[in-house]
Amino acid sequence: MNLNFSSIKKIKIEKPLLLDCGVTLSGFNLAYETYGKLNEKKNNAILVFHALSGDQFVTETNTVTNKDGWWNLAVGKDKSIDTNKYFVICANVIGGCMGSTGPKEIDPSTGKPYGLNFPVITIKDMVSAQAHLLDYFGIKKTLAVLGGSMGGMQALQFCTLFPERTYASIPIACAASHSAQNIAFNELARQAIMADPEWDNGNYLTSGKVPRKGLAIARMAGHISYLSEQGLQNKFGRKLQKQTDVKFTFDADFEVESYLKYQGYSFVDRFDANSYLYITRAMDYFDLYKQNNGNLSKAFDGSKIKYCIISFSTDWLYPTLESKKIVIALNSIGAEVSFVEIVSNNGHDSFLVDEPAFFNTLKGFIDSTYEEFKNEI
Amino acid sequence: MNLNFSSIKKIKIEKPLLLDCGVTLSGFNLAYETYGKLNEKKNNAILVFHALSGDQFVTETNTVTNKDGWWNLAVGKDKSIDTNKYFVICANVIGGCMGSTGPKEIDPSTGKPYGLNFPVITIKDMVSAQAHLLDYFGIKKTLAVLGGSMGGMQALQFCTLFPERTYASIPIACAASHSAQNIAFNELARQAIMADPEWDNGNYLTSGKVPRKGLAIARMAGHISYLSEQGLQNKFGRKLQKQTDVKFTFDADFEVESYLKYQGYSFVDRFDANSYLYITRAMDYFDLYKQNNGNLSKAFDGSKIKYCIISFSTDWLYPTLESKKIVIALNSIGAEVSFVEIVSNNGHDSFLVDEPAFFNTLKGFIDSTYEEFKNEI
């Protein structure tokens, strides 16, 4: 795959960013995209946060990969998040590999890619960095912040860090902290990457290597966790590839095997292995309970934000129970909160595929919220 | 770990074994262990089949590894499967790595380890091979055949191949065929092994390499699937290792991370990477539906065997639904079948840990079945 990184739009933030790990970035780049137009009152902005393997190219064409944006189905003209009406902003997270400051970028102090010299970042760091985008566009308060999976974690974290800067928040298919199983899957992925000798202790960009196999295996593990058992069964079951019977070899016999291998190896073309380490680490470290001494309600205390929490019935990575914990915490402080569990066979991936009930929920919440918000601001 | 392979007991079967793949093994070795004494009437024999990572050392001390047998909790004097009363036999599966003919053993035609020259085997092949043990001991009919996970698959397959040779069968925590998710997990494991350059296209034993990292990652993936989300959460949650806070590195911070790494890397000391490929492949190929043109009932047609099917409530690798499908198939042909779902938080691993309700079920079924069987034979 030919990647056209020159097409990336960036802003350079010259202010220092003190990270959770104690290191201060003296400045950093944010690669971003916007869709639709910011209106005069600047009250139609929606800040979208992307997930682990996502980027700033929410919709239309990803100009780097020349593929569709990752949320093409949900965001665009006349779609659930209607860019005729709303101004959608999305930035690549710091630690990512689509142009924002991260392990793939050049460390100004050495002139070489950061690699593992990049500091370990957190979801809080990602969100703190992205808040600068609102200043850049002169937006005091967004209509909504939202995202799925790690994007949902950021949507939650944004509310705790900047409660005055959004009217609404839509955390989708996420949790207030990673479970032991979530951490285990991510650790498996990291171990797979670091086991690849081509990873070269994180120096592969300098040494001209590519940890293809390690990253592909990490991605395969991810894909297993993104789909529900039933979803995998409906999609693949025990279907063989073109042949009529198993081949008694270790090549792919079953469709699900070639699907996994394809997903794994095609990911390598567009994603940086070190970024995968940093971003999964940030997800594992995310813990709104711990940030609030075990009391999740405290995270949102005094919050005037309107919440819409969405989960999916067959998401076993971030099960509905995790969303309910957030809802309970919000209810206990009297926050305005809606909660919807969407019935879907598509597991965690439900937020990325065509789920009309989900898209209708999104649209209904955002459009009605805008009617309120535009009278207020 | 020092392995004492010289302690292994083996029988050499001189009869040819036609494998499902079309290849004929001209003869083969079966490494086995027995516990308790075969009585005069030879009606107290129980044939245990082991799971993917198991071996013939069911209980007491594994003389190769010097560790406890894998089912020490269930089998032994005064235990659920009481070796004061019963004669327990278990063989290492062919394709395995604890002394039975498999990829680690010497190919007599080359004088070198088989490696990937070993033919791809199936659950049917494993069971056909092990039936010879009964002839060796002069046992016409076992009291019961049983096993968990892949052992359960063998217990099912045994009934279809040798319906006259067991009085009862206890398939535990298994399925009549692998789901797409099961195949996906196994393919992830195989890809991890084959991605390790030390695997050397399966020739590592000849070239003096060891695909430690690949096999460790395969095992980590397995361990994630063996425990329930709740079990992992209860056991580890977000507990850190000795330190009081995260370290902002990629070393293990959380206990669940060090647990996984330990499980992965300690496995390498005792297991052969190629065996892992062969055995997972056999599991993925297992399909009692397909063997019977889609009609699972036909697999057991005319069966006089008494079945006890056992599943565990939080086993998401072989969910209760899979056991129920077997029960329905058995009911539809009027077979004598009991079914128990044991409520447990321990996921698929439940059959290996201390689950009193499970052990009581095992004991109750086996002891009462023996009362019937000894009057018959």
Interface residues (C-beta under 8 A of the other chain):
Chain A: D20 C21 G22 L116 P119 V120 S177 H178 S179 A180 Q181 I183 A184 F185 E187 L188 R190 Q191 A192 M194 A195 D196 P197 K213 G214 A216 I217 M220 A221 H223 I224 L227 E229 L232 Q233 K235 F236 G237 R238 V246 F248 T249 F250 A252 D253 F254 V256 E257 L260 K261 G264 L277 R281 D284 Y285 D287 K290 W316 P319
Chain B: D20 C21 G22 L116 P119 V120 S177 H178 S179 A180 Q181 I183 A184 F185 E187 L188 R190 Q191 A192 M194 A195 D196 P197 K213 G214 A216 I217 M220 A221 H223 I224 L227 E229 L232 Q233 K235 F236 G237 R238 V246 F248 T249 F250 A252 D253 F254 V256 E257 L260 K261 G264 L277 R281 D284 Y285 D287 K290 W316 P319
